[in-house]
Amino acid sequence: MSETLLDVKGMSCPLPVLRANRALRTMPGGARLRVVATDRAAISDFQAYCRETGHALLAWSEEAGTYSFLIRRKE
């Protein structure tokens, strides 16, 4: 399945989650969104966001201060 990429590098909390929320609202159920961020707070923010909204946080990783989150939109 293809992914949509959302680059929010350089943005601080809560902007990465707000931008991801806006993008996910326009996507069909089951679609995947890859979010790339540099704000360390995004780790706990995306975990809480997915827990509260029902979207699935499929994976997250960090490399050289850049965080990548893969989210699957709820059906």
N, C-alpha and C positions, 0 to 999 in steps of 0.2 A: 504494500500500500504506500502511496506517495505521502510526503510530508509537506506541510507549509512551514516556511522558515520565518521567524520573527526575531529580528535583531534589536535588542534593547540595551546593548552595551553602552556604558556611560550614564545610564539612568539609575536613579536611586529609588529606594522604597518610598512609596508603593507603586511607582509607575510601571515596573516590569509586570506585575500581576494585573494591574488595570489594563494595560495594553493587551496582555494575553487574554483576559476576559473578553475584551471587545472583539478580538480576532475569533475566539472560540464561538461566540454568539452567532457569527456569520457562517460557520462551518456545519456540515451535516453530521449527524450522529455517527460515531466511530472514526471520524477523521482524526488525523494526527497533526499536532503542532509541535515544532521544535523551537524552543525559545533559547536564545543565546544572550547571556547577561554577564555583567562584571560586578554586580552588587552582591557581596557575601550574604546579606540578609535574604536574598532570593531563595536560598536553600530552604529555610524554615517557612518563608512566605508561600512558596509553591506547594510544599507539603501540606500546610494548613488549608490553602485554597482548594486543592484537590479533595482533601478530606471533607471539607464543608460543601463543595458543589457537586460531588459525585463523579467528577472527571477522574480519569486514571493517570497517575504519575507513573509511567512505564519505566522510566530510567532517568538518572541524572548523573553527571560527571563534572569533573573540574580538571582543567589543564592550563597551567600558567596564569591563573587568576581569572580565567574565563569559564563560566558555568554553562552547561548545556542541559536542558530539561526536555524530555519527550512526554507529551501529554496526549492522551486519547480522549476525545470529547465523548461525553456520555450519550447513550442512545436516545 
